[in-house]
Amino acid sequence: MKLLLLLISAVLIAVASVVIFRSVTISSRQVQSIPANSIILDTKVLAGRLGMAVQFQTISYEDRARFNEAQFKGFQKFLEQAFPKVHAAMTKEIVGDYSLLYTWKGRDDKELPILLAAHMDVVPAESEAGSNWTYPPFQGQIADGFIWGRGTLDDKVSVLGILEAMEKLLQDGYAPSRTIYIAFGHDEEIGGQHGAAKIAALLNSRQVKLDYVLDEGLTITEGLVPNISKPVALVGIAEKGCLSIELSVESEGGHSMMPPKQTAIGILSSAISKLEQKQFPTRMEVPVRKMFETLSPEMPFGMKIVFANLWLFESLVKNKLASAPRTNALVRTTVAPTIFQAGVKENILATKARAIINYRLLPGDTINKVLLKVQKTVNDPRVKITVSAGFNSDPSNIADTGSKGYRTVEQAIRQVFPQALVAPGLVIAATDSRHYSAMTRNILHFSPIRLRSDDLRRIHGTDERISVEDYKNVVRFYAQLIGNEGTR
């Protein structure tokens, strides 16, 4: 017994020594920032053009009959007039009637091209009297140091930011060493099937291979990463998958005064409850693990002990992340009932009940795996289970953080935002970039906008806005990134 206690003590001392040694000796993983290229920008002009872009109501509706062709065509015309050098120097193609593909030909045909992606469409916004917007969502108001309106965060900010950067670089005599594609989809908010998917099909038909793709996804956060006081720029290296499943139950109707033991609504509600109760297990996949490994050297010593030693504390970290909705999505495939339809009158039994369950798939899970789990969990022949119409996708590949593409984006961030810590991360939403997966494994997600805690609600929400100075830095980032690819 004494020998056993001695052995246990020795093991505990050894583990403690390893933990402390790793925590003390771990060094920063931030790349050295080098001076940014000098670029003079007119802040007032930049803000004015983004404000004008907001005024075009390029809205994507689930009901495609509401599509407003004139707004999209008008926006295309506005871009031509606002950026004459871009349209004179580059090849522009209209794809799928409304999406845009620009080609900036490089001098070196042997080097793989890159693709910068963004989308021109926005989600709807309440604009009628009595809504809570400080300024109307499609007015493009510039006030209080901000540009207000739908698209200022998602994602006209990137469309205009990229074009502003290219226009300025052309004015200054820059030319890229390798070809740069710029792809602006028009229906990202409803799946990108008629926009980015068709751009990707066109490039695939030309056998185009890419070094990397840079699309929207993650941002520079301030005060949102616990235990770190500096801004954190997260570069998404993977995107969760998306799957919507329809559950439906049919039963005899009749008067509510003589109900059966279980109604269609009751049966369906029970199935949904089972799915919510039997969650997918938590896992820490590569993007999240690398995020913590990269940021751990910047944490206070107490937190550094935990995050520099995930081999020991992973379960503790996963449990903590799973305790809040915002971080739970980082460590598991999530389930969210989003639509429930049944019944026509309070005293009539519903003959059919229908629900949509939306899953966001963690890397390592697949659509087939989720379907099997749903069938096993519901386990009720009265409930019909089908894959809902719309775009469903498996999780993306995981980009290589050692690749030239990741290092290029990382360096540009450090040049323009030298105070920011850069780390890889996981994108929990869906973007157009998944359509380009056949052309490269290295799809990166980064929007060079600063988000504070109260900004999260503005994305797809009320009072979407970006500060004039933050938008100037958006343009500076794209100019730096593209400028690093070329010569003057």
Backbone hydrogen bonds, N-H to C=O, Kabsch-Sander energy under -0.5 kcal/mol:
donor,donor_aa,acceptor,acceptor_aa,energy
5,L,1,M,-2.2
6,L,2,K,-2.0
7,L,3,L,-2.3
8,I,4,L,-2.5
9,S,5,L,-2.5
10,A,6,L,-2.3
11,V,7,L,-2.4
12,L,8,I,-2.5
13,I,9,S,-2.5
14,A,10,A,-2.4
15,V,11,V,-2.8
16,A,12,L,-2.6
17,S,13,I,-2.3
18,V,14,A,-2.2
19,V,15,V,-2.6
20,I,16,A,-2.5
21,F,17,S,-2.6
22,R,18,V,-2.7
23,S,19,V,-2.0
24,V,20,I,-2.4
25,T,21,F,-2.5
26,I,22,R,-1.4
29,R,294,T,-0.5
41,L,39,I,-0.6
43,T,41,L,-0.9
46,L,42,D,-2.5
47,A,43,T,-2.5
48,G,44,K,-2.2
49,R,45,V,-2.2
50,L,46,L,-2.1
51,G,47,A,-2.5
52,M,48,G,-2.1
53,A,49,R,-2.2
54,V,50,L,-1.9
55,Q,51,G,-0.9
55,Q,52,M,-0.6
56,F,53,A,-1.3
57,Q,55,Q,-0.6
58,T,56,F,-2.1
59,I,57,Q,-2.2
60,S,122,V,-2.6
61,Y,59,I,-0.6
64,R,62,E,-1.1
66,R,63,D,-2.2
67,F,64,R,-1.6
69,E,67,F,-0.9
71,Q,68,N,-0.6
72,F,68,N,-1.3
73,K,69,E,-2.6
74,G,70,A,-2.4
75,F,71,Q,-1.9
76,Q,72,F,-2.1
77,K,73,K,-2.1
78,F,74,G,-2.2
79,L,75,F,-2.2
80,E,76,Q,-1.9
81,Q,77,K,-2.0
82,A,78,F,-2.5
83,F,79,L,-1.9
87,H,83,F,-1.8
88,A,84,P,-1.4
89,A,85,K,-2.3
90,M,86,V,-1.9
91,T,103,T,-1.9
92,K,90,M,-0.5
93,E,101,L,-2.4
95,V,93,E,-0.6
95,V,99,S,-2.6
98,Y,95,V,-0.8
98,Y,96,G,-0.7
99,S,95,V,-2.1
100,L,184,F,-2.4
101,L,93,E,-2.4
102,Y,182,I,-2.9
103,T,91,T,-2.1
104,W,180,I,-2.9
105,K,103,T,-0.8
107,R,176,P,-1.2
108,D,177,S,-3.2
109,D,107,R,-0.7
111,E,108,D,-0.5
114,I,179,T,-1.6
115,L,212,Y,-1.8
116,L,181,Y,-2.8
117,A,115,L,-0.5
117,A,214,L,-2.9
118,A,183,A,-2.1
120,M,185,G,-3.1
121,D,185,G,-0.5
122,V,58,T,-2.2
127,S,125,A,-0.5
131,S,128,E,-1.9
139,Q,136,P,-1.7
143,A,141,Q,-0.6
143,A,146,F,-2.0
146,F,143,A,-2.0
147,I,466,I,-3.1
148,W,141,Q,-3.1
148,W,146,F,-0.6
149,G,464,E,-2.9
150,R,137,P,-2.6
152,T,149,G,-1.8
156,K,151,G,-0.5
157,V,151,G,-1.6
158,S,155,D,-1.0
159,V,155,D,-1.7
160,L,156,K,-2.9
161,G,157,V,-1.6
162,I,158,S,-2.7
163,L,159,V,-2.0
164,E,160,L,-2.9
165,A,161,G,-1.9
166,M,162,I,-2.4
167,E,163,L,-2.6
168,K,164,E,-2.2
169,L,165,A,-2.4
170,L,166,M,-2.5
171,Q,167,E,-2.0
172,D,168,K,-1.8
173,G,170,L,-1.3
174,Y,169,L,-2.9
175,A,487,T,-1.9
177,S,485,E,-3.2
180,I,104,W,-2.3
181,Y,114,I,-2.9
182,I,102,Y,-2.3
183,A,116,L,-2.6
184,F,100,L,-2.9
184,F,182,I,-0.5
185,G,118,A,-1.9
185,G,183,A,-0.6
190,I,187,D,-1.5
191,G,188,E,-1.9
192,G,187,D,-2.6
197,A,192,G,-2.6
198,K,195,G,-0.5
199,I,195,G,-2.1
200,A,196,A,-2.8
201,A,197,A,-2.0
202,L,198,K,-2.1
203,L,199,I,-2.4
204,N,200,A,-2.7
205,S,201,A,-2.1
206,R,202,L,-0.9
207,Q,204,N,-1.8
208,V,203,L,-2.3
210,L,439,M,-2.3
211,D,113,P,-3.3
212,Y,113,P,-0.5
213,V,442,N,-1.9
214,L,115,L,-2.5
215,D,213,V,-0.5
215,D,444,L,-2.7
220,I,449,I,-2.5
221,T,219,T,-0.7
221,T,232,V,-3.0
222,E,451,L,-2.3
228,I,225,V,-1.4
232,V,221,T,-2.5
233,A,421,L,-3.6
234,L,219,T,-2.2
234,L,232,V,-0.7
235,V,423,A,-2.5
236,G,234,L,-0.6
236,G,445,H,-3.0
237,I,425,G,-2.6
238,A,425,G,-0.6
240,K,427,V,-2.6
241,G,361,L,-2.2
242,C,393,S,-2.1
243,L,359,Y,-2.4
245,I,357,I,-2.8
246,E,386,T,-3.2
247,L,245,I,-0.5
247,L,355,A,-2.6
248,S,384,K,-1.9
249,V,353,A,-2.3
251,S,351,T,-2.2
256,S,347,N,-2.1
258,M,255,H,-1.6
264,A,350,A,-0.5
267,I,263,T,-2.7
268,L,264,A,-2.3
269,S,265,I,-2.5
270,S,266,G,-2.2
271,A,267,I,-1.8
272,I,268,L,-2.3
273,S,269,S,-2.3
274,K,270,S,-2.0
275,L,271,A,-1.8
276,E,272,I,-2.2
277,Q,273,S,-2.2
278,K,274,K,-2.4
279,Q,277,Q,-1.2
280,F,333,T,-0.7
283,R,331,V,-3.2
285,E,283,R,-0.8
288,V,285,E,-0.6
289,R,285,E,-2.5
290,K,286,V,-3.0
291,M,287,P,-1.5
292,F,288,V,-2.1
293,E,289,R,-2.5
294,T,290,K,-2.3
295,L,291,M,-2.0
296,S,292,F,-2.2
298,E,295,L,-1.9
299,M,296,S,-1.6
304,K,300,P,-2.7
305,I,301,F,-2.0
306,V,302,G,-0.8
307,F,303,M,-2.7
308,A,304,K,-2.2
309,N,306,V,-1.0
312,L,309,N,-1.9
313,F,309,N,-2.2
314,E,310,L,-1.6
317,V,313,F,-2.3
318,K,314,E,-2.8
319,N,315,S,-2.3
320,K,316,L,-1.8
321,L,317,V,-2.6
322,A,318,K,-2.6
323,S,319,N,-0.5
323,S,320,K,-0.9
324,A,321,L,-1.3
327,T,324,A,-0.7
328,N,324,A,-2.8
329,A,325,P,-1.1
330,L,327,T,-1.6
331,V,328,N,-1.5
332,R,328,N,-0.6
334,T,332,R,-0.5
334,T,360,R,-1.6
336,A,358,N,-1.9
338,T,356,I,-2.7
339,I,356,I,-1.3
341,Q,354,R,-3.4
343,G,352,K,-0.7
348,I,345,K,-1.7
349,L,254,G,-2.9
353,A,249,V,-2.4
354,R,341,Q,-2.8
355,A,247,L,-2.5
356,I,339,I,-2.0
357,I,245,I,-2.8
358,N,336,A,-2.8
358,N,356,I,-0.5
359,Y,243,L,-3.7
359,Y,357,I,-0.5
360,R,334,T,-1.4
361,L,241,G,-1.5
361,L,359,Y,-0.5
364,G,365,D,-0.5
365,D,362,L,-2.6
370,V,366,T,-2.1
371,L,367,I,-2.6
372,L,368,N,-2.2
373,K,369,K,-1.8
374,V,370,V,-2.5
375,Q,371,L,-2.5
376,K,372,L,-2.2
377,T,373,K,-2.5
378,V,374,V,-2.9
379,N,375,Q,-2.0
383,V,380,D,-2.1
384,K,248,S,-3.0
384,K,382,R,-0.6
386,T,246,E,-2.3
386,T,384,K,-0.5
388,S,244,S,-2.7
392,N,390,G,-0.6
393,S,242,C,-2.5
396,S,239,E,-2.4
399,A,237,I,-3.2
399,A,397,N,-0.6
401,T,399,A,-0.6
403,S,400,D,-1.6
407,R,403,S,-2.1
408,T,404,K,-2.3
409,V,405,G,-2.3
410,E,406,Y,-2.8
411,Q,407,R,-2.4
412,A,408,T,-2.1
413,I,409,V,-2.2
414,R,410,E,-2.2
415,Q,411,Q,-2.0
416,V,412,A,-2.1
417,F,413,I,-3.3
420,A,417,F,-2.0
421,L,231,P,-2.8
423,A,233,A,-2.2
425,G,235,V,-1.7
427,V,238,A,-2.7
428,I,426,L,-0.6
434,R,431,T,-0.9
435,H,432,D,-2.0
436,Y,433,S,-2.2
437,S,434,R,-1.3
439,M,436,Y,-1.7
440,T,436,Y,-0.6
443,I,441,R,-1.3
444,L,213,V,-3.4
444,L,442,N,-0.6
445,H,236,G,-1.8
446,F,215,D,-2.9
446,F,444,L,-0.5
447,S,218,L,-3.5
449,I,447,S,-2.4
451,L,220,I,-3.1
455,D,452,R,-1.7
456,L,452,R,-0.7
456,L,453,S,-0.7
458,R,455,D,-1.2
459,I,455,D,-0.8
459,I,456,L,-0.7
460,H,458,R,-0.5
461,G,458,R,-1.8
464,E,461,G,-0.6
466,I,147,I,-1.9
468,V,145,G,-2.5
471,Y,467,S,-2.4
472,K,468,V,-1.8
473,N,469,E,-1.6
474,V,470,D,-1.3
475,V,471,Y,-1.9
476,R,472,K,-2.2
477,F,473,N,-2.4
478,Y,474,V,-2.0
479,A,475,V,-2.5
480,Q,476,R,-2.4
481,L,477,F,-3.1
482,I,478,Y,-2.7
483,G,479,A,-2.5
484,N,480,Q,-2.2
485,E,482,I,-1.5
486,G,483,G,-1.6
487,T,175,A,-2.2
